[in-house]
Amino acid sequence: MSEYSNNPQTNMPDRDFRRFRDLIYEECGINLVTAKKTMLACRLRKRLRALGMDSFGQYYEYVSSEKGRICERVHMLDAVSTNKTDFFRESKHFDFLMKEALPTLMHSGRWRPGKRITIWSAGCSSGEEPYTIAMVLADFASKNRTGEFSVLASDISTRVLEIAQKGIYPESAIEPVPPALKRSYLMRGKGSKKGFFRVVPELRDHVQFQYVNLNKGRDFGLRTPMDMIFCRNVIIYFDRETQRTLFEKFYAQLVPGGYLFIGHSETLQGINDRFEAVASACYRKPGG
């Protein structure tokens, strides 16, 4: 007999799964199918243990309470969100950024001395994507007469945001970074930090990390219009209606002529036809 067979935390009753599924969907738009029940149970067990609770039902009642909404719900979303990213992931996007998007913004006058562009990495996970974007922009700016830039990096997981803010990565993680950019924007650790690299302060200063729930608020609580939005490999966790709502909000958040990057396995076909396709998994808001 399994050592866990008498543990009330082991198996999640179907009723509790349905209740958590509906709560998670309402809170952040993530659509958990029945096949994800075991995964959900596994991830939530850690919260039960941390709180000393005996059952998923007890935990559900807590996160549904007034105190739980304030104190625990963010930890529940931390537990259920999936965080997978790499430096220069889906590298063709960064080729397009360097060769097409940034020159277009520069030549149009949108990005010139005295002007700032803002790029949003939505669903930034542990920070590799926004730091990659910042490296590309900083390198381009150093070689061309441009203005300033800032990168907003957001996620629904406070746990990964804390990791991202530190900007410290093992040597294996920074392998995809081109050598010239490694020399310019990554510091090699010494002593107890040997085998790790940290993003240089000058680059970290360009990146602001913030908790943003993509399912909440007409404008996500953001007041800054975006020149580019990276939301890659995120919408695969949403149903079609949530995707439609999200891309309408992205459309409103982008300046005319702004760019939207999604994952190469994702598409706007049948979801939003207001954007112009300009490259693989890359779209542009008309105008500008």
C-alpha positions in Angstrom: 0.0 0.0 0.0 1.3 3.5 -0.8 2.6 5.5 2.1 0.3 8.3 0.9 -2.9 6.2 0.6 -4.4 7.5 3.9 -3.3 11.1 3.4 -6.4 13.3 2.8 -4.2 15.6 0.7 -3.3 13.0 -1.8 -6.4 12.8 -4.0 -8.4 15.9 -4.9 -12.2 15.1 -5.0 -13.9 16.0 -8.3 -16.1 18.5 -6.5 -13.0 20.4 -5.2 -11.4 20.3 -8.6 -14.4 21.9 -10.2 -14.5 24.6 -7.5 -10.8 25.4 -7.9 -11.1 25.3 -11.7 -13.9 27.8 -11.6 -12.2 30.1 -9.1 -8.9 30.1 -11.0 -10.7 30.8 -14.3 -12.6 33.7 -12.7 -9.4 35.1 -11.1 -6.9 34.9 -13.9 -8.5 33.3 -17.0 -6.4 30.1 -16.9 -8.6 27.3 -18.2 -7.8 24.0 -16.4 -9.2 20.9 -18.2 -10.0 17.7 -16.3 -6.7 16.2 -17.4 -4.9 18.8 -15.2 -6.5 17.7 -12.0 -3.5 15.7 -10.8 -1.1 18.6 -11.7 -3.3 21.0 -9.8 -3.5 18.7 -6.7 0.2 18.3 -6.7 0.9 22.0 -6.8 -1.7 22.9 -4.2 -0.5 20.3 -1.7 2.5 22.5 -1.0 0.1 25.3 0.1 -1.9 22.9 2.3 1.3 21.7 4.0 2.5 25.3 4.5 -0.8 26.2 6.1 -1.1 23.0 8.1 -4.4 22.1 6.4 -5.9 18.7 6.1 -7.9 18.8 2.9 -8.4 20.6 -0.4 -11.9 21.5 0.8 -10.6 23.3 3.8 -8.1 25.1 1.6 -10.8 26.1 -0.8 -12.9 27.6 1.9 -9.9 29.6 3.1 -9.0 31.1 -0.3 -12.7 31.9 -0.8 -12.9 33.8 2.5 -12.2 37.5 3.0 -8.9 36.8 4.7 -7.9 34.2 2.2 -8.6 36.5 -0.7 -6.2 39.0 0.8 -3.5 36.7 2.2 -3.5 33.5 0.2 -5.0 33.9 -3.2 -1.8 35.3 -4.7 0.1 32.2 -3.4 -2.5 29.9 -5.0 -2.0 31.6 -8.3 1.8 31.3 -7.8 1.3 27.6 -7.4 -0.8 27.0 -10.5 0.9 29.3 -13.0 3.5 27.7 -15.3 6.8 29.5 -15.7 9.0 28.4 -18.6 11.3 30.8 -20.4 14.9 31.3 -21.7 17.2 34.0 -22.9 16.6 34.7 -26.7 13.7 32.1 -26.7 12.2 32.0 -30.2 15.1 34.0 -31.5 13.5 35.0 -34.8 11.5 37.6 -32.9 14.7 39.3 -31.8 16.1 39.2 -35.3 12.9 41.0 -36.4 13.2 43.4 -33.5 16.8 44.4 -34.5 16.4 44.4 -38.3 12.8 45.7 -38.8 10.9 46.9 -35.8 13.5 49.1 -34.1 14.8 50.7 -37.4 11.2 51.5 -38.3 10.5 53.2 -35.0 13.8 55.1 -35.3 13.2 56.3 -38.9 9.6 57.2 -38.2 10.8 59.6 -35.5 8.9 57.6 -32.8 12.2 56.7 -31.2 14.6 59.6 -31.4 16.7 61.7 -29.0 14.4 63.1 -26.3 11.8 60.4 -26.9 11.2 57.2 -24.9 9.7 53.9 -26.1 8.1 51.4 -23.7 8.1 47.7 -24.3 5.9 45.4 -22.2 6.9 41.8 -21.4 3.6 40.3 -20.3 4.1 37.0 -18.5 7.8 37.6 -18.0 8.3 34.6 -15.7 11.8 34.6 -14.1 13.0 37.6 -16.2 15.0 36.1 -19.2 12.6 37.6 -21.8 12.6 41.3 -20.5 16.4 41.2 -20.0 16.8 39.9 -23.5 14.6 42.7 -24.8 16.6 45.2 -22.8 19.9 43.8 -24.2 18.7 44.1 -27.8 17.4 47.7 -27.3 20.5 48.8 -25.4 22.8 47.4 -28.1 20.8 49.0 -30.8 20.7 52.3 -29.0 24.5 52.3 -28.5 25.0 51.9 -32.3 22.3 54.4 -33.4 21.1 57.8 -32.6 18.0 57.0 -30.6 16.2 58.1 -27.4 15.6 56.3 -24.2 13.7 53.1 -23.5 12.1 51.2 -20.7 10.8 47.7 -20.3 7.8 46.8 -18.1 8.0 43.1 -17.1 4.9 41.6 -15.5 3.7 38.3 -14.2 0.9 36.9 -12.1 3.4 35.0 -10.0 5.0 37.0 -7.2 7.5 34.2 -6.7 9.1 34.4 -10.1 9.0 38.2 -10.0 11.2 38.1 -7.0 13.7 35.9 -8.9 13.5 38.1 -11.9 14.3 41.3 -10.0 17.5 39.9 -8.7 18.7 39.2 -12.3 21.0 36.3 -11.3 21.2 33.2 -13.5 23.3 30.0 -13.7 25.9 29.8 -16.4 23.8 27.2 -18.3 20.9 29.7 -18.5 22.9 32.4 -20.3 24.3 30.1 -23.0 21.9 31.5 -25.7 23.1 35.0 -25.2 25.5 36.2 -28.0 29.1 36.6 -26.7 29.2 40.4 -27.3 26.1 40.9 -25.3 27.4 38.7 -22.5 30.5 40.8 -22.2 28.4 44.0 -22.2 25.5 43.1 -20.0 26.3 40.2 -17.7 28.7 40.1 -14.8 30.5 36.8 -13.9 30.1 35.8 -10.2 33.1 35.1 -8.0 33.7 33.2 -4.8 30.3 31.8 -3.6 28.7 33.2 -6.7 31.0 31.3 -9.1 29.0 29.7 -11.9 26.4 32.4 -11.9 26.0 35.6 -13.8 24.1 38.8 -12.9 22.6 41.4 -15.3 24.6 44.6 -15.0 22.9 47.4 -12.9 22.8 49.7 -16.0 20.6 47.3 -17.8 18.5 46.4 -14.7 17.7 50.0 -14.3 15.8 49.9 -17.6 13.5 47.1 -16.5 10.6 47.6 -14.1 8.9 44.5 -12.6 5.3 44.6 -11.6 2.5 42.2 -10.7 -0.2 42.3 -13.4 -3.2 40.0 -13.7 -4.0 40.0 -17.5 -7.6 39.0 -16.7 -8.3 42.1 -14.5 -9.0 45.6 -15.5 -9.9 47.3 -18.8 -6.3 48.7 -19.1 -4.5 46.2 -16.7 -4.1 49.1 -14.3 -1.4 50.5 -16.7 -1.5 54.2 -17.8 1.5 54.1 -20.2 0.8 53.4 -23.9 3.0 50.6 -25.2 5.2 50.7 -28.3 5.5 46.9 -28.2 4.0 44.1 -26.3 5.5 40.6 -25.9 2.9 38.1 -24.7 4.4 34.8 -25.8 3.3 31.3 -24.9 0.7 32.7 -22.5 -2.6 32.5 -24.3 -2.4 28.8 -24.7 -3.7 28.6 -21.2 -6.8 30.7 -22.0 -10.0 29.7 -23.7 -11.1 31.5 -26.9 -13.3 34.1 -25.3 -10.6 35.1 -22.8 -8.1 35.4 -25.7 -10.5 37.7 -27.6 -10.9 39.9 -24.6 -7.2 40.0 -23.9 -6.2 41.0 -27.5 -8.8 43.7 -27.6 -7.1 45.1 -24.5 -3.7 44.7 -26.0 -4.9 46.5 -29.1 -6.1 49.5 -27.0 -2.8 49.5 -25.0 -0.6 49.7 -28.1 0.2 53.0 -29.8 -0.7 53.2 -33.5 2.1 51.4 -35.3 3.0 49.4 -32.2 4.0 45.7 -32.4 2.6 42.6 -30.7 4.7 39.4 -30.4 3.0 36.1 -29.5 4.4 32.6 -29.3 5.2 30.8 -32.5 2.7 28.1 -31.7 0.0 30.7 -31.2 -2.1 32.7 -33.7 -4.6 35.6 -33.8 -6.5 33.9 -36.6 -10.2 33.7 -35.7 -9.5 35.8 -32.5 -8.6 39.3 -33.6 -8.4 40.6 -37.2 -7.6 44.2 -36.3 -3.8 43.6 -36.2 -1.7 43.4 -39.4 0.6 40.3 -39.6 4.1 41.4 -40.3 6.2 38.3 -39.5 5.8 34.9 -38.0 3.9 35.4 -34.7 4.4 39.1 -35.0 1.6 41.7 -35.6 1.3 45.5 -35.9 -1.4 47.9 -35.0 -2.3 49.9 -38.1 -1.4 53.6 -38.1 1.5 55.5 -36.8 
